[in-house]
Amino acid sequence: MNEIVKPDSLIVAEAESLTETFFGGCPHDCPDTCSMLFEVKDGELLGVRGNPDHPMTRGGLCVKLKDYEKRHYHPDRLLYPMKRVGPKGSKQFERITWDEALDTIVTRWKAIIDQYGPQAIAPYSYLGNQGLVHGLNGGDAFFNRMGATVTERTFCGEGSCTAWLLTVGPTAGLDPDSYIHSKYIVIWACNSVSTNLHHWAIVKDAQKKGAKVVVIDTYASRTAKAADWHIAPKPGTDGALAMALINSIIEQGLVDQDYVDNYTVGFEELKERASTRTPEWAAAITGVPAEDIRKLAREMATEQPVGIRMGVALERHYGGGQTIRAVSSIPALTGAWRHVGGGVTQFGVWEHPYKFDVMCRPDLIPEGTRVISNLQIGRALTGELKLDPPIMSMMCWNSNPVTQAPETDKIVAGLMREDLFMVSAEHFISDTASYADIVLPATMGAEMEDMILSWGHLYLTYNTKCADAPGEAIPNNEIFRQLAARLGFEEENFKWTDTECLEHYVDWNAPACEGIDLQYMREHGFARLKVGTPDDRAPHQEGNFPTPTGKCMFMVEGATNFVAPPFRQMYEGFQPGEALDPLPDYLGPRESHTNDPELAKRFPLNIVSPKSHYFLNSCYANMEDKQKGQGEQFVMISQHDADARGIRNGDRVQVANDRGAFKGVARITEDVKAGIVVATLGYWRQLNEGTVNSISSGAFTDMGHAPSFSDNLVEVARAS
């Protein structure tokens, strides 16, 4: 049989038509950190799909990630370095070369350092990219070497982290995968359907097997509507509910005394503290009937294994840290930790072997370097904080504070300063980038190599560089490499390639990485850490908490407030340091009818601002298909409150307080109770009339300098 010989031209054509598949990881700020597959042809990203082999994410993607390639090639994508040529905020830029952009930045920074010192420069980033190399901490070593102001990044979960570390230590706790073994599941202040979709799939599977699903949330979210029981406490009162549950578990004689005696500290003191926190006391505060509280306490103590999934919304009022401490104490009281599928989930990242000291190089920080909070950047830029030296330059990457940070109007006023030199590394001319003097085009997911930080599960996730970046976009780490070279930084870490960074940023010799290395990750795309399997993991069956005592700490004597180091460039200087209550308790909201009745007369409504279903923070809010799915900015309001204000469904309304205002469309609904309004975050200011955070306070909660996004009173009126 004669061999068929194809002409060279045909062979070439066939080779060029091949589509290749590469492993990817979702870089967005989400606990799921999906393992993905990139479909690439001729260096172009054609599409993205979920990796079906991943045991948790199971080949699924949320509505945000579908059509991910459209974000890569969006017509508004920033492709070249740009300099501002019009007024700040005007979005008038012209193209420049990379050399001109970087030389301009270095020249301006050197002049500022000569006149004011390096602390006049401030970095600003968050988890707009969760990569170890290009994400939150990607520029920390650079700015630490410079001696710039250290920025605390406490948008999300940091109060929860402080409370968690004090109570149970740096443990991943209950494995999200293990909820399949739970018989009773409490999802507390987390809209899983919108923000934790793949864990929700596991919860649904457990529900089909007979598990009861209880959702505790202020309003009837998508998740609450799918629960067996929805409990709706008033905003900011979850701590009262948690303390009453502790009271009721004790009063009903449902304590696992053996577990408490052997594996906890401070039970008698907690018992005394909780003795007056009765269900009746909590009912008056929360609006949850006392009998419901007793029923929930009984079921949470007896229907083992009981799994509790805490959401970050639990921390977003003044007493949020204490709330987390109280909730985190319950599984030890009931002995839920004894069981696979029992306990509580906060962040899985505590058992990931990431080497943050290597990423951030805190050893390079000059002694005495000051710290500012990203939540109060508006106060810093406007002079309200009375900083010496003032902030004269800011570089922003992986973050969009004009949309996402509180006190929006102050931030805009600060960014409008003509003497402020602002640099932004971005994908689009975002709300924040529109005020920059120099804008740098950054790469997206398929265009750079990275490992994606997974804070919601126990898998490492690899992301392949497999697509060509459009225009002249380069990765964040390359931006900092080039800036470091121009500033003469000679430390070896500033010369590492992205691959070398990954070799150094993960402790591949840790027990959790047994049999796993970078090559393994490249070949498989993901790997489960060696910390037990979903079917046998019960890390605190016999205590073994990573606390100084090895026990769950109901009581912590001498505790002081702190921010977990990864959220402050690994810097331990100038921690908050104020004394904390040794025991958990209820601390009510700062802005409430009870705490500030005079304020409540003018602004009688509590506002809750959850994340949007179709946007991921502010990502995708500029994309037409996601805008269509999400709809325009809306304000959910009860019929009672709408009638009192002459508001009809679909009316344009203004939500306001003394800090600012935004506008949206009224949605009259039974999903919210009287006295509460709900408006989701993420809408861009330039595409809407104000943003939700225009009304948000920059005041900290009780722990971890966390934000008080759900501790705000407003009034709603028909918009003129």
C-alpha positions as CSV (number, residue, x, y, z in Angstrom):
1,M,0.0,0.0,0.0
2,N,1.4,3.3,-1.1
3,E,1.9,6.0,1.6
4,I,-0.1,9.1,1.0
5,V,2.3,12.0,0.7
6,K,0.8,15.4,1.5
7,P,2.3,18.6,0.0
8,D,4.3,20.7,2.4
9,S,1.7,23.5,2.2
10,L,-1.0,21.2,3.4
11,I,1.1,19.9,6.3
12,V,1.8,23.5,7.3
13,A,-1.9,24.5,7.0
14,E,-2.9,21.5,9.2
15,A,-0.3,22.4,11.8
16,E,-1.5,26.0,11.9
17,S,-5.1,24.9,12.4
18,L,-4.4,23.0,15.6
19,T,-5.9,24.2,18.8
20,E,-3.9,23.5,21.9
21,T,-5.2,23.1,25.4
22,F,-3.4,24.5,28.5
23,F,-4.0,24.5,32.2
24,G,-5.2,27.7,33.7
25,G,-6.5,29.0,37.1
26,C,-9.1,31.7,37.6
27,P,-7.2,34.7,38.9
28,H,-10.2,36.5,40.4
29,D,-11.0,37.3,44.0
30,C,-13.1,34.3,44.7
31,P,-12.8,31.3,47.1
32,D,-13.4,28.8,44.4
33,T,-10.2,29.4,42.4
34,C,-11.4,27.3,39.5
35,S,-9.0,25.0,37.6
36,M,-9.6,25.9,33.9
37,L,-8.6,24.8,30.4
38,F,-7.4,27.5,28.0
39,E,-8.1,26.7,24.3
40,V,-5.4,28.5,22.3
41,K,-4.6,28.7,18.5
42,D,-1.7,30.6,17.0
43,G,-1.1,32.4,20.3
44,E,-4.7,33.6,20.6
45,L,-7.1,32.6,23.4
46,L,-10.1,31.1,21.7
47,G,-12.1,30.0,24.8
48,V,-12.0,28.9,28.4
49,R,-13.8,25.9,30.0
50,G,-13.7,24.4,33.4
51,N,-11.3,21.5,34.1
52,P,-13.6,18.5,34.5
53,D,-10.8,16.6,36.5
54,H,-10.8,19.0,39.4
55,P,-12.6,17.3,42.3
56,M,-14.2,20.5,43.6
57,T,-14.7,22.8,40.7
58,R,-15.8,19.9,38.5
59,G,-15.5,21.5,35.1
60,G,-17.9,24.3,35.9
61,L,-17.4,28.0,35.6
62,C,-19.5,30.9,37.0
63,V,-21.3,33.4,34.8
64,K,-18.4,35.8,35.2
65,L,-15.8,33.5,33.7
66,K,-17.8,32.3,30.7
67,D,-16.5,34.0,27.6
68,Y,-13.3,34.9,29.4
69,E,-11.6,35.4,26.1
70,K,-13.9,38.3,25.4
71,R,-12.4,40.1,28.3
72,H,-8.9,39.4,26.9
73,Y,-9.8,41.0,23.6
74,H,-12.3,43.6,24.6
75,P,-12.2,46.7,22.4
76,D,-11.6,49.0,25.4
77,R,-8.6,47.0,26.6
78,L,-5.6,49.0,27.5
79,L,-2.9,48.0,25.0
80,Y,-0.1,50.6,25.3
81,P,1.5,52.8,28.0
82,M,-0.3,56.1,28.2
83,K,0.2,59.5,29.7
84,R,-2.5,61.9,30.8
85,V,-2.9,64.9,28.5
86,G,-6.2,66.3,29.8
87,P,-7.6,67.1,33.2
88,K,-7.6,64.3,35.8
89,G,-10.6,62.1,35.4
90,S,-11.2,63.2,31.8
91,K,-9.8,59.9,30.4
92,Q,-7.7,62.0,28.0
93,F,-4.5,60.0,27.4
94,E,-2.0,59.6,24.6
95,R,0.2,56.7,23.7
96,I,3.9,56.7,24.8
97,T,6.6,54.1,24.8
98,W,7.5,51.8,27.6
99,D,10.8,53.6,28.0
100,E,9.1,56.9,28.3
101,A,6.6,55.6,30.8
102,L,9.1,53.9,33.0
103,D,11.6,56.8,32.8
104,T,8.9,59.3,33.7
105,I,7.9,57.2,36.7
106,V,11.4,56.8,38.0
107,T,12.3,60.4,37.4
108,R,9.2,61.6,39.3
109,W,9.8,59.1,42.1
110,K,13.4,60.1,42.5
111,A,12.4,63.8,42.8
112,I,9.7,63.0,45.4
113,I,12.2,60.9,47.4
114,D,14.8,63.7,47.3
115,Q,12.3,66.3,48.5
116,Y,10.0,64.3,50.8
117,G,11.6,60.9,51.5
118,P,10.4,57.5,50.2
119,Q,7.4,57.4,52.5
120,A,5.7,60.0,50.4
121,I,5.1,57.2,47.9
122,A,2.4,54.6,48.6
123,P,1.6,51.3,46.9
124,Y,-2.1,50.3,46.6
125,S,-3.2,46.8,45.5
126,Y,-5.6,44.0,46.4
127,L,-6.8,40.7,45.0
128,G,-7.9,41.9,41.5
129,N,-5.4,39.2,40.6
130,Q,-4.8,36.3,43.1
131,G,-1.6,35.1,41.5
132,L,1.4,34.6,43.8
133,V,3.7,36.3,41.4
134,H,1.5,39.0,39.9
135,G,-1.1,39.5,42.6
136,L,-1.7,41.2,46.0
137,N,1.9,40.9,47.2
138,G,3.6,41.1,43.8
139,G,5.0,44.6,44.2
140,D,5.6,44.4,48.0
141,A,9.3,43.6,47.8
142,F,9.8,46.5,45.4
143,F,8.1,49.0,47.6
144,N,9.6,47.6,50.8
145,R,13.1,48.0,49.2
146,M,12.2,51.6,48.2
147,G,11.2,52.4,51.8
148,A,7.7,53.5,50.7
149,T,4.7,53.8,53.1
150,V,3.4,50.3,54.0
151,T,-0.2,49.9,53.0
152,E,-2.6,47.7,55.0
153,R,-5.0,45.9,52.5
154,T,-8.1,45.1,54.6
155,F,-10.9,45.1,52.1
156,C,-12.2,41.6,52.9
157,G,-11.7,39.0,55.6
158,E,-9.0,40.6,57.7
159,G,-11.1,41.1,60.8
160,S,-12.3,37.5,60.3
161,C,-8.6,36.5,60.1
162,T,-7.7,38.2,63.4
163,A,-10.6,36.6,65.2
164,W,-10.0,33.2,63.6
165,L,-6.3,33.2,64.5
166,L,-7.0,34.2,68.1
167,T,-9.6,31.4,68.5
168,V,-8.3,28.4,66.5
169,G,-5.0,29.5,65.0
170,P,-3.8,29.2,61.4
171,T,-5.8,26.1,60.5
172,A,-7.8,25.5,57.3
173,G,-10.5,24.1,59.5
174,L,-13.3,22.2,57.9
175,D,-12.4,21.2,54.3
176,P,-15.0,22.6,51.9
177,D,-14.9,19.2,50.1
178,S,-15.9,17.4,53.3
179,Y,-19.3,19.1,53.5
180,I,-20.5,16.1,51.5
181,H,-20.4,14.2,54.9
182,S,-22.2,16.9,56.8
183,K,-25.7,16.2,58.1
184,Y,-26.4,19.8,59.0
185,I,-25.0,22.8,57.2
186,V,-25.1,26.4,58.3
187,I,-24.1,29.0,55.7
188,W,-23.7,32.2,57.7
189,A,-23.6,35.5,55.8
190,C,-22.4,34.0,52.5
191,N,-24.4,34.1,49.3
192,S,-22.8,31.0,47.9
193,V,-24.8,30.8,44.7
194,S,-23.2,34.1,43.6
195,T,-19.8,34.0,45.4
196,N,-18.9,30.4,46.2
197,L,-20.7,28.4,43.5
198,H,-18.7,25.2,43.6
199,H,-18.9,24.8,47.3
200,W,-22.6,25.4,46.8
201,A,-22.7,22.4,44.5
202,I,-21.2,20.2,47.3
203,V,-23.8,21.6,49.7
204,K,-26.6,20.7,47.3
205,D,-25.2,17.2,47.0
206,A,-25.2,16.9,50.8
207,Q,-28.7,18.3,50.9
208,K,-29.9,15.6,48.4
209,K,-28.4,13.0,50.8
210,G,-30.5,14.4,53.6
211,A,-28.5,17.2,55.1
212,K,-30.5,20.2,56.3
213,V,-29.2,23.5,55.0
214,V,-29.7,26.6,57.1
215,V,-28.8,30.0,55.7
216,I,-28.4,33.0,58.1
217,D,-28.5,36.2,56.1
218,T,-30.1,39.6,56.5
219,Y,-32.1,39.3,53.3
220,A,-33.4,36.6,51.0
221,S,-30.4,36.0,48.8
222,R,-30.3,33.5,46.0
223,T,-28.7,31.1,48.5
224,A,-31.2,31.8,51.3
225,K,-34.1,31.0,48.9
226,A,-32.6,27.5,48.2
227,A,-32.2,26.7,51.9
228,D,-34.3,24.5,54.1
229,W,-34.5,27.3,56.6
230,H,-33.7,30.9,56.2
231,I,-33.0,32.9,59.4
232,A,-32.8,36.7,58.9
233,P,-31.2,38.7,61.7
234,K,-31.1,42.5,61.5
235,P,-27.9,43.9,59.9
236,G,-24.9,43.7,62.3
237,T,-26.7,41.7,65.0
238,D,-25.2,38.2,64.1
239,G,-23.0,38.4,67.2
240,A,-26.1,38.6,69.4
241,L,-27.5,35.5,67.7
242,A,-24.1,33.6,68.1
243,M,-23.9,34.5,71.8
244,A,-27.5,33.4,72.3
245,L,-26.7,30.1,70.6
246,I,-23.8,29.6,73.0
247,N,-26.2,30.4,75.9
248,S,-28.8,28.0,74.6
249,I,-26.4,25.1,73.9
250,I,-25.2,25.4,77.5
251,E,-28.6,25.9,79.0
252,Q,-30.1,22.9,77.2
253,G,-27.2,20.7,78.4
254,L,-26.0,20.0,74.9
255,V,-22.3,20.8,75.5
256,D,-19.8,18.0,74.5
257,Q,-18.2,18.3,78.0
258,D,-15.4,15.8,77.2
259,Y,-14.3,17.8,74.2
260,V,-14.5,21.1,76.1
261,D,-12.6,19.7,79.1
262,N,-9.8,18.3,77.0
263,Y,-9.4,20.7,74.0
264,T,-10.6,24.2,74.9
265,V,-9.5,27.0,77.2
266,G,-11.9,29.3,79.0
267,F,-15.2,27.4,79.1
268,E,-16.2,28.5,82.6
269,E,-15.5,32.1,81.7
270,L,-17.4,31.8,78.4
271,K,-20.3,30.2,80.3
272,E,-20.5,33.1,82.7
273,R,-20.3,35.7,79.9
274,A,-23.0,33.9,77.9
275,S,-25.3,33.4,80.9
276,T,-27.2,36.7,80.3
277,R,-27.1,36.4,76.5
278,T,-30.4,34.5,76.4
279,P,-32.5,33.8,73.3
280,E,-35.0,36.4,74.6
281,W,-32.3,39.0,74.9
282,A,-31.1,38.2,71.3
283,A,-34.6,38.1,69.9
284,A,-35.1,41.8,71.0
285,I,-31.8,42.7,69.2
286,T,-31.9,40.5,66.1
287,G,-35.6,40.1,65.3
288,V,-35.2,36.3,65.3
289,P,-37.7,34.6,67.6
290,A,-36.3,33.1,70.8
291,E,-37.8,29.7,70.0
292,D,-36.1,29.7,66.6
293,I,-32.8,30.4,68.4
294,R,-33.3,27.5,70.8
295,K,-34.3,25.2,67.9
296,L,-31.2,26.2,65.9
297,A,-29.0,25.7,69.0
298,R,-30.5,22.2,69.6
299,E,-30.1,21.1,66.0
300,M,-26.5,22.5,65.7
301,A,-25.5,20.6,68.8
302,T,-27.2,17.2,68.0
303,E,-27.4,16.8,64.2
304,Q,-23.7,15.9,63.8
305,P,-21.6,16.3,61.8
306,V,-22.5,20.0,61.6
307,G,-20.6,22.2,59.1
308,I,-20.6,26.0,59.3
309,R,-19.5,28.1,56.3
310,M,-18.8,31.7,57.4
311,G,-18.9,34.5,54.9
312,V,-16.8,37.6,55.1
313,A,-20.0,39.7,55.5
314,L,-20.0,38.5,59.1
315,E,-17.1,40.9,59.9
316,R,-18.5,44.0,58.1
317,H,-19.9,45.9,61.0
318,Y,-18.3,47.3,64.1
319,G,-18.5,44.1,66.2
320,G,-17.6,41.8,63.3
321,G,-14.4,40.3,64.9
322,Q,-16.3,39.4,68.1
323,T,-19.0,37.8,66.0
324,I,-16.4,35.6,64.2
325,R,-14.9,34.6,67.6
326,A,-18.4,33.6,68.9
327,V,-19.3,31.6,65.8
328,S,-15.8,29.9,65.7
329,S,-16.3,28.8,69.2
330,I,-19.5,26.8,68.6
331,P,-18.0,23.7,67.0
332,A,-15.7,23.1,70.0
333,L,-18.7,23.5,72.4
334,T,-20.7,20.9,70.5
335,G,-17.8,18.6,69.6
336,A,-18.5,19.0,65.9
337,W,-14.7,18.9,65.3
338,R,-14.7,15.2,66.1
339,H,-16.4,14.4,62.8
340,V,-15.4,14.4,59.1
341,G,-17.7,17.1,57.8
342,G,-17.9,18.8,61.2
343,G,-16.5,22.2,62.2
344,V,-16.2,25.6,60.6
345,T,-14.7,27.0,57.4
346,Q,-13.0,30.4,57.2
347,F,-10.1,30.5,54.8
348,G,-8.3,27.4,53.6
349,V,-5.1,29.4,52.8
350,W,-3.7,28.9,56.3
351,E,-2.4,25.5,55.4
352,H,-1.1,26.4,52.0
353,P,2.7,26.4,52.0
354,Y,3.2,29.9,50.5
355,K,6.4,31.7,51.5
356,F,5.1,35.3,52.1
357,D,8.4,36.4,53.6
358,V,10.1,35.6,50.3
359,M,7.4,37.3,48.3
360,C,7.3,40.5,50.3
361,R,10.9,40.8,51.7
362,P,9.8,42.6,55.0
363,D,13.5,42.5,55.9
364,L,14.0,45.3,53.5
365,I,11.6,47.7,55.2
366,P,13.4,50.5,57.0
367,E,12.8,50.6,60.7
368,G,10.1,53.1,61.6
369,T,8.3,53.0,58.2
370,R,4.7,54.1,58.7
371,V,1.5,52.3,57.8
372,I,-1.7,53.5,56.2
373,S,-4.9,51.7,55.5
374,N,-6.3,51.2,52.0
375,L,-9.8,51.8,53.5
376,Q,-8.7,55.3,54.5
377,I,-6.8,56.2,51.3
378,G,-9.2,59.1,50.7
379,R,-8.4,60.6,54.1
380,A,-4.7,60.1,53.4
381,L,-4.8,61.8,50.0
382,T,-6.9,64.7,51.1
383,G,-4.7,65.6,54.1
384,E,-7.3,64.6,56.7
385,L,-4.9,62.1,58.3
386,K,-2.2,64.9,58.7
387,L,0.6,62.7,57.3
388,D,4.2,63.9,57.4
389,P,5.3,63.6,54.7
390,P,2.1,63.7,52.7
391,I,1.4,61.1,50.0
392,M,2.8,62.6,46.9
393,S,2.6,59.6,44.6
394,M,0.5,56.4,44.6
395,M,0.8,53.3,42.4
396,C,-2.3,51.2,42.0
397,W,-2.5,47.6,40.6
398,N,-5.0,44.8,41.0
399,S,-7.4,47.2,42.6
400,N,-10.0,49.8,41.8
401,P,-10.5,51.9,45.0
402,V,-12.8,54.5,43.4
403,T,-15.4,51.8,43.0
404,Q,-14.5,49.3,45.8
405,A,-13.2,51.4,48.7
406,P,-15.3,53.4,51.2
407,E,-15.6,57.2,51.2
408,T,-15.5,57.4,47.5
409,D,-15.9,61.1,47.3
410,K,-12.8,61.7,49.4
411,I,-10.8,59.3,47.2
412,V,-11.8,61.2,44.1
413,A,-11.0,64.5,45.7
414,G,-7.6,63.1,46.6
415,L,-6.9,61.7,43.2
416,M,-7.8,65.1,41.6
417,R,-4.8,66.7,43.4
418,E,-2.6,68.2,40.7
419,D,0.5,67.6,42.8
420,L,-0.2,63.9,43.2
421,F,1.6,61.7,40.8
422,M,-0.5,58.6,40.1
423,V,0.5,55.4,38.3
424,S,-1.9,52.7,37.4
425,A,-1.2,49.2,36.0
426,E,-4.5,48.1,34.5
427,H,-6.5,46.3,31.8
428,F,-9.0,49.1,31.2
429,I,-9.3,52.8,32.0
430,S,-11.1,52.0,35.2
431,D,-12.7,54.5,37.6
432,T,-9.3,54.7,39.4
433,A,-7.1,54.6,36.3
434,S,-9.0,57.5,34.8
435,Y,-7.2,59.8,37.4
436,A,-3.7,58.4,36.7
437,D,-0.8,60.4,35.2
438,I,0.7,57.2,33.7
439,V,-1.3,54.1,32.8
440,L,0.5,50.8,32.2
441,P,-1.1,48.0,30.2
442,A,-1.0,44.7,32.3
443,T,-1.5,41.2,31.0
444,M,-4.5,39.0,31.8
445,G,-4.9,35.4,32.8
446,A,-3.8,33.4,29.8
447,E,-0.9,35.8,29.1
448,M,1.3,35.1,32.1
449,E,2.6,32.2,34.2
450,D,1.5,32.0,37.8
451,M,0.2,30.0,40.7
452,I,-3.2,31.2,41.9
453,L,-3.7,31.7,45.6
454,S,-6.6,29.5,46.7
455,W,-8.2,30.9,49.9
456,G,-11.4,28.8,49.6
457,H,-10.1,25.2,49.2
458,L,-7.1,22.9,49.7
459,Y,-5.8,22.7,46.1
460,L,-2.8,24.4,44.5
461,T,-3.7,25.8,41.1
462,Y,-1.3,26.5,38.2
463,N,-1.8,29.0,35.4
464,T,0.1,28.6,32.1
465,K,1.3,31.4,30.0
466,C,-0.1,30.3,26.7
467,A,-1.5,33.3,24.8
468,D,0.2,36.3,23.3
469,A,-0.5,39.6,25.1
470,P,-2.2,42.1,22.8
471,G,-0.5,45.3,22.1
472,E,2.4,45.9,24.5
473,A,0.8,44.6,27.7
474,I,3.3,43.0,30.1
475,P,2.8,41.2,33.5
476,N,2.9,43.1,36.7
477,N,6.0,41.3,37.9
478,E,7.8,42.4,34.7
479,I,6.8,46.0,35.4
480,F,8.4,45.8,38.9
481,R,11.5,44.1,37.5
482,Q,12.0,46.9,35.1
483,L,11.4,49.6,37.6
484,A,13.8,47.9,40.1
485,A,16.5,47.8,37.4
486,R,16.1,51.5,36.7
487,L,16.3,52.3,40.4
488,G,19.4,50.2,40.8
489,F,18.0,47.5,43.2
490,E,20.5,44.7,43.1
491,E,18.8,42.1,45.3
492,E,18.5,38.8,43.5
493,N,14.7,38.5,43.9
494,F,14.3,41.5,41.6
495,K,15.9,39.6,38.8
496,W,13.9,36.3,39.1
497,T,11.8,35.2,36.1
498,D,8.2,34.4,36.8
499,T,9.2,30.7,36.9
500,E,12.0,31.3,39.4
501,C,9.5,33.3,41.5
502,L,7.3,30.2,41.7
503,E,10.2,28.0,42.6
504,H,10.9,30.3,45.6
505,Y,7.4,31.4,46.6
506,V,6.1,27.9,47.4
507,D,7.7,25.7,50.0
508,W,7.9,22.6,47.8
509,N,9.6,20.7,50.6
510,A,6.7,21.2,53.1
511,P,4.8,18.0,54.1
512,A,1.7,19.4,52.4
513,C,3.6,19.3,49.1
514,E,4.8,15.7,49.3
515,G,5.1,14.4,45.7
516,I,4.3,17.9,44.3
517,D,6.6,20.3,42.6
518,L,6.4,22.9,39.9
519,Q,6.8,20.4,37.1
520,Y,4.0,18.3,38.6
521,M,1.8,21.4,38.6
522,R,2.6,22.2,35.0
523,E,1.7,18.6,34.0
524,H,-1.5,18.3,36.0
525,G,-2.8,21.9,36.5
526,F,-3.7,21.4,40.1
527,A,-2.8,19.3,43.1
528,R,-4.5,18.6,46.4
529,L,-2.4,19.4,49.4
530,K,-1.4,16.5,51.6
531,V,-3.5,17.5,54.5
532,G,-6.0,14.7,54.6
533,T,-8.7,13.7,52.1
534,P,-12.3,15.0,52.0
535,D,-13.3,11.6,53.3
536,D,-11.0,11.4,56.3
537,R,-9.9,14.9,57.2
538,A,-10.9,15.8,60.8
539,P,-7.9,17.9,61.9
540,H,-9.2,18.8,65.3
541,Q,-10.8,15.5,66.3
542,E,-8.4,15.5,69.3
543,G,-7.7,19.2,69.5
544,N,-4.4,19.9,67.9
545,F,-5.3,23.5,67.2
546,P,-2.3,25.5,66.0
547,T,-2.7,27.9,69.0
548,P,-0.1,28.5,71.7
549,T,-1.9,26.0,73.9
550,G,-2.9,23.5,71.2
551,K,-6.6,24.1,72.2
552,C,-9.5,26.1,70.9
553,M,-9.3,29.5,72.8
554,F,-12.7,30.6,74.1
555,M,-10.7,33.0,76.2
556,V,-7.5,34.8,75.2
557,E,-5.9,36.7,78.0
558,G,-3.7,39.7,77.0
559,A,-4.9,39.7,73.4
560,T,-4.2,42.8,71.3
561,N,-5.6,43.8,67.9
562,F,-3.5,43.0,64.8
563,V,-3.7,42.7,61.1
564,A,-2.5,39.4,59.7
565,P,0.9,40.1,58.1
566,P,0.2,39.0,54.5
567,F,-2.3,41.9,54.4
568,R,0.4,44.5,55.4
569,Q,3.4,43.5,53.3
570,M,4.5,41.1,56.1
571,Y,5.4,44.2,58.2
572,E,5.0,43.8,62.0
573,G,5.6,47.4,62.8
574,F,2.9,49.7,64.0
575,Q,0.3,47.0,64.5
576,P,-3.0,48.4,65.9
577,G,-2.2,47.0,69.3
578,E,-5.2,48.0,71.3
579,A,-6.3,45.6,74.0
580,L,-9.1,43.1,73.1
581,D,-11.8,41.6,75.2
582,P,-10.5,38.2,76.4
583,L,-13.9,36.6,75.6
584,P,-16.3,36.8,72.6
585,D,-19.4,39.0,73.0
586,Y,-21.9,41.0,71.1
587,L,-20.8,44.5,69.9
588,G,-23.6,46.2,68.1
589,P,-23.3,48.3,64.9
590,R,-21.8,51.7,65.1
591,E,-24.6,53.2,63.0
592,S,-28.0,52.0,64.3
593,H,-31.2,53.2,65.8
594,T,-30.0,51.8,69.2
595,N,-26.5,53.2,69.1
596,D,-27.1,56.5,67.4
597,P,-30.8,57.5,67.5
598,E,-30.1,61.0,66.4
599,L,-28.4,59.9,63.2
600,A,-31.1,57.3,62.6
601,K,-33.7,60.1,62.6
602,R,-32.1,61.6,59.5
603,F,-31.0,58.3,58.0
604,P,-33.4,55.6,59.2
605,L,-32.5,52.7,56.8
606,N,-29.7,50.1,57.1
607,I,-28.0,49.4,53.8
608,V,-26.4,46.0,53.0
609,S,-24.1,45.9,50.0
610,P,-23.3,42.3,48.9
611,K,-21.3,41.4,45.8
612,S,-23.0,41.3,42.5
613,H,-23.9,38.0,40.7
614,Y,-22.5,39.0,37.3
615,F,-19.6,41.2,38.3
616,L,-16.6,40.1,40.3
617,N,-16.0,43.1,42.6
618,S,-15.7,45.7,39.8
619,C,-14.3,43.3,37.2
620,Y,-16.7,42.8,34.2
621,A,-18.8,45.8,35.1
622,N,-17.7,47.4,31.9
623,M,-18.7,44.5,29.7
624,E,-22.1,44.6,27.9
625,D,-23.1,41.0,28.4
626,K,-22.4,41.1,32.1
627,Q,-24.2,44.4,32.4
628,K,-27.2,43.0,30.7
629,G,-27.3,40.0,33.1
630,Q,-26.8,42.1,36.2
631,G,-29.1,44.9,35.1
632,E,-28.6,48.5,36.1
633,Q,-27.7,49.5,39.6
634,F,-30.7,48.6,41.7
635,V,-31.9,49.3,45.3
636,M,-34.0,46.6,46.9
637,I,-36.6,48.0,49.3
638,S,-39.6,46.7,51.2
639,Q,-43.1,47.7,50.2
640,H,-43.5,49.3,53.6
641,D,-40.5,51.6,53.2
642,A,-41.3,52.3,49.6
643,D,-44.9,53.4,50.4
644,A,-43.7,55.7,53.2
645,R,-41.5,57.5,50.7
646,G,-43.8,57.5,47.7
647,I,-41.6,55.2,45.8
648,R,-43.0,52.9,43.1
649,N,-41.3,49.9,41.6
650,G,-38.9,51.0,38.8
651,D,-38.6,54.6,40.1
652,R,-35.2,56.1,40.0
653,V,-34.1,56.7,43.6
654,Q,-31.2,58.3,45.4
655,V,-29.5,56.7,48.4
656,A,-27.7,59.1,50.6
657,N,-26.1,60.0,53.9
658,D,-23.6,62.7,55.0
659,R,-20.7,60.9,53.2
660,G,-22.2,60.9,49.8
661,A,-24.9,59.5,47.5
662,F,-25.6,57.2,44.6
663,K,-28.6,56.5,42.3
664,G,-30.3,53.4,41.2
665,V,-33.6,51.8,40.3
666,A,-36.0,50.8,43.0
667,R,-36.9,47.1,43.3
668,I,-39.8,46.7,45.7
669,T,-39.5,43.2,47.0
670,E,-40.4,40.9,49.9
671,D,-36.8,39.7,49.9
672,V,-35.9,42.5,52.3
673,K,-37.5,43.5,55.6
674,A,-38.7,47.0,56.5
675,G,-35.8,49.1,57.6
676,I,-33.3,47.5,55.3
677,V,-32.2,48.3,51.7
678,V,-29.9,46.2,49.6
679,A,-27.7,47.5,46.7
680,T,-24.9,45.3,45.2
681,L,-21.4,46.5,44.7
682,G,-19.2,46.7,41.6
683,Y,-20.9,49.2,39.3
684,W,-18.5,51.6,37.9
685,R,-18.8,55.3,38.9
686,Q,-18.1,56.5,35.3
687,L,-21.0,54.3,34.0
688,N,-23.5,55.2,36.8
689,E,-24.5,58.0,39.0
690,G,-22.2,57.4,42.0
691,T,-21.3,54.1,43.5
692,V,-22.6,52.2,46.6
693,N,-19.4,53.0,48.4
694,S,-20.1,56.7,48.2
695,I,-22.1,56.2,51.4
696,S,-19.7,53.8,53.1
697,S,-17.7,54.7,56.2
698,G,-13.9,54.3,56.4
699,A,-14.2,53.5,60.1
700,F,-12.7,50.2,61.1
701,T,-14.4,47.3,62.8
702,D,-13.3,46.0,66.2
703,M,-10.5,43.7,64.8
704,G,-8.0,43.5,62.0
705,H,-8.8,47.0,60.7
706,A,-11.6,45.4,58.7
707,P,-14.2,47.5,56.7
708,S,-17.6,48.4,58.0
709,F,-19.4,48.1,54.7
710,S,-22.6,46.8,56.4
711,D,-22.6,49.4,59.2
712,N,-24.1,52.4,57.4
713,L,-27.4,54.2,57.8
714,V,-29.0,56.0,54.7
715,E,-32.1,57.5,53.5
716,V,-33.7,56.7,50.2
717,A,-35.8,59.2,48.1
718,R,-37.1,59.4,44.6
719,A,-34.5,61.0,42.4
720,S,-35.2,64.2,40.8
